[in-house]
């Protein structure tokens, strides 16, 4: 998996260098979605033009319900080819604060991915700011070695990951990955899943309890 991350990082570095770290997007609204679409196309073009000896057969996800932004195959040996799902997450610099925790997708899509026997789900993080002609990539500067992007597998996601009440995984945009075994990751994912649904259950109980009081009051109002 680390080899796949390294190769995706090399490809992305080539893409951004070729763009002089500028993003030729004119959007004033939903810029993040358009930037993501643009970068997906760039990845697919680079991979399918044979600019990577490891990655091939790149395909873009269709629609907002797609479990990936783009997917490809990674050849890791003569008899080892893995399916790779990639998800690009972008943040406008004014929104990319330390407490920013964007939705990363429904937890069930990740569970389905692993139940199907796959292991390589990769996140690609990018920050950007507005300039006169489009947008410009902004470095992550919190580490000793500033970088224009972060790429790491879901398996290495920060322990700060949580599940919100919409069944969406959330992760601090600035959070750094932590290397862990697959067993450790599955235990983390299970804990996030259970904790999230317990919170949802408690909220549901409170709403049901409140419903009794609300409708009892309404009945009193309409009592003849």
N, C-alpha and C positions, 0 to 999 in steps of 0.2 A: 504493500500500500504506500509506503514511503517513496518508492520509486515512481509511482504514479503521480504523487504530489509534486515530486521534484520535476517531472517532465511537464506537468501542467504549469508549474511555476515558470519553467523555461519558455514555454510557448507564450504564456501571458506577458512575460517580460519582453519578448520579441514584439508582441502586438502593441504594447504600450510605447515601447521605444520607437516603433515605426510611426506611431501617431504623435510623437514628441510629447507624450503624456497629456495630450488634448483630446477631448471627446467632441466630435463634430455633431452635436445634437442641438437643435434650435428650440426644443420644447421649453415652455415656461411653466407648464403644469405637468404632473406625472413624469418629471424628468428621469426619476429613478427607474421607472418601468422602461422608458425608451432607451436609456443607457444600457440596461440589462439586455434588452433585445439586440441592441447594436453589438455588444460584446459577445453575446451568444453566436451571432453571425460571424464575427471575427474568428472565434475559436473554431467553428465548424469549417470555415474556409481554410484556415491554416492546416487543420488536421487532414481534411479531405484532399488538399493539394499535396499531401505527402511530406509536409514539413516536420513531421515527427515520425521517427522510425518505430516508436512504441505504440502510438495512438492511431486509431483508424475508425472508419465508419461512423463519423459523428452525425448526429441527428438532433434537430431542435425540438423541444417540447411544444405541443399544440394546445394552446389555451391555458387559462389560469388554473384549471384543474389538473394539469399535467404534473406528475410526481417529480419531474426534473425540468431544468431549464434547457440543458442539452445532455445527451448521453453519447458515449463512444465505447470502443473496445480497447483494452490495453493488453498487448502481448508481452507477457513477462517471462516467457520461455518457449521452447519448442512445443510443449504440450500444455501450456498454461495461458489461457486467454480469459480475462475478466471483464464483466460488464461494469462500466463506470457511470454513475449518475452524478451530474454536477449542478449545483444551485448557486447562482450569483446573487449576492446581497450588496446593495449600494446604499450609501447614506450621504445626504447633503451635509456639508461641513457644519452648518448651524444646528443640524439635528444630531450630529455624531458626537454627542456628549457621553461622558462616562456612564451616565445612568440610562442611556438609550438602549432599549431592549426590543428590537423589532420581532414580529412574528416570523418564524422559520418554517411554517407549514404544519399541517395536522400531524400529530404523533402517529396516527394510524398508517400514514403513507410510509413512514420509516419502518414500522413494525412489519408491514406487508413486504417491503423490500428485503428485509432479513429473513422473513419466513419463506421467501422464494429461493433462499440459498445464496443471495448476493451479500457482499460485504463492503464494497467500495463506493461509498456515498461521500462526495467531496463538496465542501463549502468554499466559495471564493468571495472574499470581502474586499470592497473598494470604497474609498471616500472621495468626494469631489466637491469642488466649489465653482461658483459662477464667475465667468470672465466675459470680456467684451464679445468674443466670438465663440459661444458655446460654453463648455465646461472644462475644468482642468483637474487632473487627478491630484489628490492630497496625500502626503505621506502619513503613515502611522509612525509616530515619533516616541511612543512610550518606552520602547526597548532601546538597548544600547546600539542596535543596528537598525536605524529607521528603514522602513520598506514601503513601497507604493501599494502593496496589497498583502492580504493574508490568505493563505490557502492551507486547509487542513481537512482531514477526514472527520466525519461525524463521530467516529469512535474516539477521537481526541477532544471532543467538545468540552468546554469549561464546566467545572462542577457547579457553577452558578446557574446552569440551565434549569428552566422551570416550565410548567404547563399552565397556561392561563385558562380562564373559564370558557373560552371558545374552542378548547381542545387543541390549541396551537402551542407549539414549542416556542419558548422565548429564550434569547441569549443576549447578554450584554455585548454590544457591538465591539467594544474595546477589549473584551475578555480574551485572554490568551489560551491556546489549547494546552491540554495536558496529556502526555502520552500514557496510554493504558492498554491492558490486554483486552481481547474481545470479551472474555468472561467478566472482567471488571466493568466494561462498557455496558454489557447487557444488564448487569445488576444496577448500574446507574439509571439506565433507561426504564427498567422496571420500577425503581423507586420514584422516579419522576412521574411515571404513569399512575402509580397507586396514590401518591400524594396529591396529584392533580384531580383525580376522580373523587378522592375523599373530600377535597375542598368543594368540588361541585356538588357532591351529595349533601354536605352541610348547608350550602347555599340553597339547594332545592328544599331541604327541610324547613329552613327559615321562611322561604317564600310560601310554602304550603301552610305553615302556621299563620303567617300574615294574611293569607287568603281567607282563612276561617273568620278572622276578626273583621276583615274588610267587607265580606259578604254578609256577615251578621249585622254589621252597621247599616248596610244598604237595605236589608230586609226590614230593619227597624224604621228606616226612613219611609218605606213604602207600605208600612203596616196600616191597614184600614181599620 
